[in-house]
């Protein structure tokens, strides 16, 4: 009996018990569908996060601090590490250090991180937000090289700003019309006074930037006022008029928090604006920061391949170095654990389907005992008998895997549709939380075949050991 005959016989046997074969295959379909949909969720989350980092060029970015801080221990709530970081002396990040960093081979851009709180007024609405200062040279990097409208400022001293699309919709009650997209005002929008505008119509509009700064001459009067329970706050208010030159595209759920500023202002312009001294979390970690020193410095590299040599040069300067690329291995490890947990849950359903295959095969042996005896009596070997059952199991596993992948894909599409329509905030770009890479598709088919063949091992061995004399006497 050649292999083609075995396949034909296997299909014939499965076709004779269509209902039982269908139900067994359905178990495999459900198992593969559960497995692939769960694992695709984990891989989709990982892809969204890594894509957000890549789209913002974070893998070529370095944050330089005055102190060598273990951010992992601080993030996990290690109070001792945090207290030690606050007390330790750091190297002041002065202009000379900034110039030394710029001179390192592989560094394309280095500038001090400067953020401050402000209140802005635009078209009759106002909002409190964070303003981030950046040099005009940042316009050649992602995501600042592709704006929704307008253009990024080119001069570090201009009175121009780039505003985020999210800031307009969530803080200033402005919805933007987009090409090829339908944006309408809902009843709640009309009640709250939301305006519908074209992005180009905002370019050139004036924003009033209101900042607070400490007036040292008023501090004694403020202290005296506190004793009299009638304090006069020692702050001065400054209003700076700037114009919108560009609108930054919405970054999506996974791209948020990459850059904290809701409004981006030229670096030199920001330095000239009176404001409170605290500008970022790095200033909190450097409470002993000297006058004229920076809290942290942002560095952009020409290529990710030069990351190690630039890091080594920075560490030799005795400054703190933080990179997203260092955390990439930890991020991948966390997602690997998530994928393993989700895959284990899905694998349980597939193992249950394997038990169904065992049951189907054992029942088939009982029904085909005489047939097996005849095959052995006319010269069929034990290996050929086993092969027939293995082929039947493989057919069930393969068909179940194909339709299981289809089921998993349908489930993910439904889940994505529900999430985007019911839970995603209005105006946000659709998010696909699921991802089907080639390795997942091929792995699901291979795993299904493996489980099916493993399930057929006992029934095939049992069938091969049937005594042909007793089998021929079997009714």
C-alpha positions as CSV (number, residue, x, y, z in Angstrom):
1,X,0.0,0.0,0.0
2,X,1.6,3.3,-1.1
3,X,1.2,6.7,0.6
4,X,-1.5,7.8,-1.9
5,X,-3.6,4.8,-1.1
6,X,-3.3,5.5,2.6
7,X,-4.5,9.1,2.0
8,X,-7.5,8.0,-0.1
9,X,-8.4,5.4,2.5
10,X,-8.1,7.9,5.3
11,X,-10.4,10.4,3.6
12,X,-12.8,7.5,2.8
13,X,-12.9,6.5,6.5
14,X,-13.5,10.1,7.6
15,X,-16.3,10.6,5.1
16,X,-18.1,7.5,6.3
17,X,-18.5,9.1,9.7
18,X,-19.2,12.7,8.6
19,X,-21.0,13.9,11.7
20,X,-18.4,12.5,14.1
21,X,-15.5,13.9,12.0
22,X,-17.3,17.3,11.7
23,X,-17.7,17.6,15.5
24,X,-14.1,16.5,16.2
25,X,-12.8,19.0,13.6
26,X,-15.0,21.7,15.1
27,X,-13.2,21.2,18.4
28,X,-9.9,21.8,16.7
29,X,-11.3,24.8,15.0
30,X,-12.4,26.4,18.3
31,X,-9.1,25.5,19.9
32,X,-7.0,27.1,17.1
33,X,-9.3,30.1,17.0
34,X,-8.9,30.7,20.7
35,X,-5.2,30.2,20.5
36,X,-4.5,32.5,17.6
37,X,-6.9,35.3,18.7
38,X,-5.2,35.4,22.1
39,X,-1.6,35.3,20.9
40,X,-2.4,37.8,18.1
41,X,-3.6,40.2,20.9
42,X,-0.3,40.0,22.6
43,X,1.7,40.4,19.4
44,X,-0.6,43.2,18.3
45,X,0.1,45.1,21.6
46,X,3.8,44.6,21.2
47,X,3.7,45.8,17.5
48,X,1.7,48.9,18.5
49,X,4.2,49.9,21.2
50,X,7.3,49.3,19.2
51,X,5.8,51.0,16.1
52,X,5.0,54.0,18.3
53,X,8.6,54.2,19.4
54,X,9.9,53.8,15.9
55,X,7.5,56.4,14.5
56,X,8.9,58.9,17.0
57,X,12.6,57.9,16.4
58,X,12.9,57.0,20.1
59,X,15.4,54.2,19.4
60,X,17.9,56.8,18.3
61,X,17.2,59.1,21.3
62,X,19.1,59.4,24.5
63,X,18.2,61.4,27.7
64,X,21.2,62.7,29.6
65,X,20.8,63.6,33.3
66,X,23.2,65.0,35.8
67,X,23.0,61.9,38.0
68,X,23.3,58.2,37.3
69,X,19.8,57.0,38.3
70,X,18.4,53.5,38.1
71,X,15.0,54.3,36.6
72,X,13.9,50.7,36.9
73,X,14.1,50.7,40.7
74,X,12.5,54.1,41.0
75,X,9.7,53.0,38.7
76,X,9.1,50.0,40.9
77,X,8.8,52.2,44.0
78,X,12.2,51.6,45.5
79,X,12.1,54.5,48.1
80,X,15.7,53.9,49.2
81,X,17.0,54.3,45.6
82,X,14.9,57.4,45.1
83,X,16.1,59.0,48.3
84,X,19.7,58.2,47.4
85,X,19.2,59.7,44.0
86,X,17.8,62.9,45.5
87,X,20.7,63.3,47.9
88,X,23.6,62.4,45.6
89,X,25.7,65.0,43.9
90,X,25.4,65.1,40.1
91,X,27.5,66.6,37.4
92,X,26.0,70.0,36.4
93,X,24.7,70.0,32.8
94,X,26.1,73.3,31.8
95,X,26.6,74.8,28.3
96,X,30.1,73.4,28.2
97,X,28.7,69.9,28.8
98,X,26.1,70.5,26.1
99,X,28.8,71.5,23.6
100,X,30.9,68.5,24.5
101,X,27.9,66.2,23.8
102,X,27.3,67.8,20.5
103,X,31.0,67.1,19.6
104,X,30.6,63.3,20.1
105,X,30.7,61.5,16.7
106,X,27.3,60.1,15.9
107,X,25.4,62.9,17.7
108,X,23.3,64.9,15.2
109,X,21.3,67.0,17.7
110,X,21.5,67.8,21.4
111,X,19.4,70.4,23.3
112,X,18.2,71.0,26.9
113,X,14.9,69.6,27.9
114,X,12.7,72.5,28.9
115,X,9.1,72.2,29.8
116,X,6.9,74.6,31.8
117,X,3.3,75.0,32.7
118,X,1.2,77.7,31.1
119,X,-2.3,78.8,30.3
120,X,-3.2,79.5,26.7
121,X,-6.0,81.4,25.2
122,X,-7.3,80.7,21.7
123,X,-10.5,81.8,19.9
124,X,-12.2,82.5,23.2
125,X,-11.3,79.3,25.0
126,X,-8.5,78.7,27.4
127,X,-6.7,75.7,28.9
128,X,-3.8,74.9,31.3
129,X,-1.2,72.7,29.7
130,X,2.5,71.9,29.4
131,X,4.7,73.7,26.9
132,X,7.7,71.9,25.5
133,X,10.7,73.9,24.1
134,X,12.5,72.4,21.1
135,X,15.0,73.7,18.5
136,X,13.9,74.2,14.9
137,X,16.3,71.5,13.8
138,X,14.0,68.9,15.4
139,X,11.7,69.4,12.3
140,X,13.8,66.8,10.3
141,X,12.9,64.0,12.7
142,X,9.8,62.0,13.3
143,X,7.0,62.8,14.1
144,X,7.8,66.5,13.6
145,X,8.6,66.1,9.9
146,X,5.0,65.3,8.9
147,X,2.5,67.8,10.2
148,X,-1.2,67.8,9.7
149,X,-1.2,71.5,8.6
150,X,1.3,74.3,8.3
151,X,5.1,73.9,8.8
152,X,7.5,73.5,11.7
153,X,9.2,76.7,12.9
154,X,12.7,77.1,11.5
155,X,14.0,79.8,13.9
156,X,14.7,79.2,17.5
157,X,13.8,82.8,18.4
158,X,10.6,83.1,16.4
159,X,7.2,83.7,18.1
160,X,5.7,80.7,16.4
161,X,4.4,77.5,18.0
162,X,3.3,74.0,16.9
163,X,0.1,72.7,18.6
164,X,-1.0,69.1,18.9
165,X,-4.2,68.0,17.3
166,X,-5.2,66.2,20.6
167,X,-4.8,69.6,22.4
168,X,-7.2,71.3,20.1
169,X,-9.9,68.6,20.5
170,X,-9.5,67.7,24.2
171,X,-8.5,71.1,25.6
172,X,-9.7,73.8,23.3
173,X,-13.0,72.4,22.0
174,X,-11.9,72.5,18.3
175,X,-12.6,69.6,16.0
176,X,-10.7,69.5,12.8
177,X,-12.0,68.7,9.3
178,X,-9.8,66.2,7.5
179,X,-9.4,65.2,3.9
180,X,-11.4,62.1,3.1
181,X,-12.9,61.9,6.5
182,X,-16.3,62.8,7.9
183,X,-16.3,64.9,11.0
184,X,-19.6,66.1,12.4
185,X,-20.7,67.9,15.6
186,X,-22.8,65.8,18.0
187,X,-25.5,67.2,20.2
188,X,-23.1,67.2,23.2
189,X,-20.6,69.1,21.1
190,X,-23.1,71.8,20.3
191,X,-24.0,72.1,24.0
192,X,-20.4,72.4,25.1
193,X,-19.6,74.9,22.4
194,X,-17.2,72.7,20.3
195,X,-16.2,74.4,17.0
196,X,-15.7,72.6,13.7
197,X,-12.7,74.1,11.7
198,X,-10.4,73.3,8.8
199,X,-6.7,72.8,10.0
200,X,-5.4,75.4,7.5
201,X,-7.7,78.1,9.0
202,X,-5.9,77.8,12.3
203,X,-2.5,78.6,10.8
204,X,-1.5,82.1,11.7
205,X,-4.0,82.4,14.6
206,X,-2.7,84.1,17.7
207,X,-2.3,82.3,21.0
208,X,-1.9,84.2,24.3
209,X,0.6,82.3,26.5
210,X,0.1,83.1,30.2
211,X,3.0,82.1,32.5
212,X,3.8,82.6,36.2
213,X,7.1,83.6,37.6
214,X,8.4,84.2,41.1
215,X,9.0,87.8,42.1
216,X,11.7,87.6,44.7
217,X,11.0,91.1,46.0
218,X,7.5,90.0,47.0
219,X,8.6,87.0,49.0
220,X,9.0,88.9,52.3
221,X,5.6,90.5,51.9
222,X,4.1,87.1,51.2
223,X,5.6,85.6,54.3
224,X,4.3,88.5,56.4
225,X,0.9,88.1,54.8
226,X,0.8,84.5,55.8
227,X,1.4,85.4,59.4
228,X,-1.6,87.9,59.1
229,X,-3.7,85.3,57.3
230,X,-3.9,87.6,54.3
231,X,-1.1,86.5,52.0
232,X,-0.1,88.2,48.8
233,X,1.3,85.6,46.5
234,X,4.8,86.4,45.2
235,X,4.1,85.7,41.6
236,X,4.1,87.8,38.4
237,X,2.0,87.0,35.4
238,X,3.5,87.3,31.9
239,X,1.5,87.2,28.7
240,X,3.3,86.3,25.5
241,X,1.7,86.5,22.1
242,X,2.6,83.7,19.7
243,X,1.2,82.5,16.4
244,X,0.3,78.9,15.3
245,X,2.7,77.8,12.5
246,X,1.8,74.1,12.4
247,X,-0.5,71.4,13.8
248,X,1.1,68.1,14.8
249,X,-0.8,64.9,13.8
250,X,-2.6,62.9,16.4
251,X,-0.2,60.3,17.8
252,X,-2.8,57.7,18.8
253,X,-3.2,55.8,22.0
254,X,0.2,54.1,21.9
255,X,2.0,57.2,20.8
256,X,0.9,59.4,23.7
257,X,3.3,60.4,26.4
258,X,6.3,60.1,24.0
259,X,6.7,63.9,24.2
260,X,4.8,65.6,27.1
261,X,4.3,69.0,25.6
262,X,0.9,70.0,24.4
263,X,2.4,73.0,22.7
264,X,5.9,73.2,21.1
265,X,7.7,76.5,21.2
266,X,11.1,77.5,19.9
267,X,13.9,76.9,22.4
268,X,15.4,80.4,22.6
269,X,11.9,82.0,22.8
270,X,11.0,79.7,25.7
271,X,14.2,80.6,27.6
272,X,13.3,84.3,27.3
273,X,9.8,83.8,28.8
274,X,9.6,84.4,32.6
275,X,8.3,81.2,34.2
276,X,8.6,79.0,37.3
277,X,11.9,77.2,37.8
278,X,10.6,73.7,37.8
279,X,10.4,72.4,34.2
280,X,10.5,68.6,34.3
281,X,10.8,65.4,36.4
282,X,14.5,65.6,35.9
283,X,14.6,68.8,37.9
284,X,12.9,67.0,40.7
285,X,15.7,64.4,40.7
286,X,18.3,67.2,40.7
287,X,17.2,69.4,43.6
288,X,20.8,70.7,44.0
289,X,20.9,71.9,40.4
290,X,23.1,74.9,40.0
291,X,22.0,78.2,38.5
292,X,22.4,78.1,34.7
293,X,22.5,74.3,34.6
294,X,20.0,72.1,32.8
295,X,17.8,69.4,34.3
296,X,18.4,67.1,31.4
297,X,19.6,67.0,27.8
298,X,17.9,65.3,24.8
299,X,20.2,63.7,22.3
300,X,19.4,62.5,18.8
301,X,21.7,60.1,16.9
302,X,22.4,59.8,13.2
303,X,21.9,56.0,13.4
304,X,20.9,53.4,16.0
305,X,24.1,51.5,15.2
306,X,26.1,54.2,16.9
307,X,24.1,53.9,20.1
308,X,26.7,51.9,22.0
309,X,29.7,54.1,21.2
310,X,27.7,57.3,22.0
311,X,26.5,55.8,25.3
312,X,30.1,54.9,26.2
313,X,31.3,58.4,25.5
314,X,28.5,59.9,27.6
315,X,29.2,57.5,30.5
316,X,32.9,58.6,30.4
317,X,31.6,62.1,31.0
318,X,30.1,60.8,34.3
319,X,26.6,61.7,33.5
320,X,23.4,59.7,33.7
321,X,22.2,58.0,30.4
322,X,18.7,56.7,29.7
323,X,17.7,55.1,26.4
324,X,14.5,53.4,25.2
325,X,16.7,50.8,23.4
326,X,18.0,49.7,26.8
327,X,14.4,49.0,27.9
328,X,13.5,47.2,24.6
329,X,14.7,43.8,25.9
330,X,12.6,44.3,29.1
331,X,9.6,45.3,27.0
332,X,10.0,42.3,24.7
333,X,10.4,40.0,27.8
334,X,7.2,41.4,29.3
335,X,5.3,40.8,26.1
336,X,6.8,37.3,25.8
337,X,5.3,36.5,29.2
338,X,2.0,37.9,28.1
339,X,2.0,35.9,24.9
340,X,2.9,32.7,26.8
341,X,0.0,33.2,29.3
342,X,-2.5,33.9,26.5
343,X,-1.1,31.0,24.4
344,X,-1.4,28.7,27.4
345,X,-5.1,29.6,27.8
346,X,-5.7,29.0,24.1
347,X,-3.7,25.8,24.1
348,X,-6.0,24.3,26.8
349,X,-8.9,24.4,24.3
350,X,-6.7,22.7,21.7
351,X,-5.7,20.0,24.1
352,X,-9.3,19.3,24.8
353,X,-9.8,19.0,21.1
354,X,-7.0,16.5,21.1
355,X,-8.9,14.4,23.6
356,X,-11.8,14.5,21.1
357,X,-9.5,13.2,18.4
358,X,-8.5,10.3,20.7
359,X,-12.1,9.5,21.4
360,X,-12.9,9.5,17.6
361,X,-10.0,7.3,16.7
362,X,-10.8,4.8,19.5
363,X,-14.4,4.6,18.4
364,X,-13.2,4.1,14.8
365,X,-11.0,1.1,15.9
366,X,-14.0,-0.6,17.5
367,X,-16.1,-0.1,14.4
368,X,-13.3,-1.1,11.9
369,X,-11.8,-4.0,13.8
370,X,-12.8,-6.6,11.2
371,X,-11.5,-4.2,8.4
372,X,-8.2,-3.8,10.2
373,X,-7.9,-7.6,10.5
374,X,-8.5,-8.1,6.8
375,X,-5.8,-5.6,6.0
376,X,-3.3,-7.4,8.2
377,X,-4.3,-10.8,6.9
378,X,-3.6,-9.8,3.3
379,X,-0.2,-8.4,4.2
380,X,-0.7,-5.0,5.7
381,X,2.1,-4.1,8.2
382,X,1.7,-2.5,11.6
383,X,3.4,0.7,10.3
384,X,0.9,0.9,7.4
385,X,-2.0,0.5,9.9
386,X,-0.5,3.3,12.1
387,X,0.0,5.5,9.1
388,X,-3.7,5.3,8.1
389,X,-4.7,6.6,11.5
390,X,-2.0,9.3,11.6
391,X,-3.1,10.5,8.2
392,X,-6.7,10.7,9.4
393,X,-5.6,12.7,12.5
394,X,-3.4,15.0,10.3
395,X,-6.3,15.7,8.0
396,X,-8.5,16.7,11.0
397,X,-5.7,18.8,12.4
398,X,-4.9,20.6,9.2
399,X,-8.5,21.4,8.2
400,X,-9.2,22.4,11.8
401,X,-6.2,24.7,11.8
402,X,-7.2,26.4,8.5
403,X,-10.8,27.1,9.7
404,X,-9.5,27.9,13.2
405,X,-7.3,30.7,11.7
406,X,-10.3,32.0,9.9
407,X,-12.4,31.9,13.1
408,X,-9.6,33.7,15.0
409,X,-9.4,36.4,12.3
410,X,-13.1,37.0,12.4
411,X,-13.1,37.2,16.2
412,X,-10.3,39.8,16.2
413,X,-12.1,41.9,13.5
414,X,-15.3,41.9,15.6
415,X,-13.3,42.8,18.7
416,X,-11.5,45.6,16.9
417,X,-14.7,47.0,15.5
418,X,-16.4,47.0,18.9
419,X,-13.4,48.6,20.6
420,X,-13.0,51.4,17.9
421,X,-16.7,52.2,17.8
422,X,-17.6,51.9,21.5
423,X,-14.5,52.6,23.6
424,X,-12.2,54.8,21.5
425,X,-12.7,58.5,22.1
426,X,-14.3,60.4,19.3
427,X,-11.9,61.7,16.7
428,X,-9.2,59.1,17.5
429,X,-7.7,57.1,14.6
430,X,-8.7,53.5,14.6
431,X,-6.5,51.1,16.5
432,X,-5.8,47.4,15.6
433,X,-4.9,45.6,18.8
434,X,-4.4,42.3,16.9
435,X,-1.7,41.2,14.6
436,X,-1.3,38.0,12.6
437,X,2.4,37.6,11.6
438,X,3.5,34.7,9.3
439,X,5.1,32.8,12.2
440,X,1.8,32.8,14.1
441,X,-0.1,31.4,11.1
442,X,2.5,28.7,10.3
443,X,3.0,28.0,14.0
444,X,-0.8,27.5,14.5
445,X,-0.9,25.0,11.7
446,X,2.2,23.1,12.9
447,X,0.9,23.0,16.5
448,X,-2.5,21.8,15.4
449,X,-0.8,19.0,13.4
450,X,1.4,18.1,16.3
451,X,-1.5,17.9,18.8
452,X,-3.5,15.8,16.3
453,X,-0.7,13.4,15.6
454,X,0.1,13.1,19.4
455,X,-3.6,12.4,20.0
456,X,-3.6,9.6,17.3
457,X,-0.5,7.9,18.8
458,X,-2.4,5.7,21.2
459,X,-5.3,4.7,18.9
460,X,-2.8,4.0,16.0
461,X,-0.7,1.8,18.2
462,X,-3.7,0.0,19.5
463,X,-5.0,-0.6,16.0
464,X,-1.7,-1.9,14.8
465,X,-1.5,-4.5,17.6
466,X,-4.9,-6.0,16.8
467,X,-4.7,-9.8,16.3
468,X,-5.9,-10.5,12.8
469,X,-7.4,-13.9,13.8
470,X,-9.5,-12.3,16.5
471,X,-10.3,-9.4,14.3
472,X,-11.7,-11.6,11.5
473,X,-14.0,-13.3,14.0
474,X,-15.2,-9.9,15.2
475,X,-18.8,-9.0,14.3
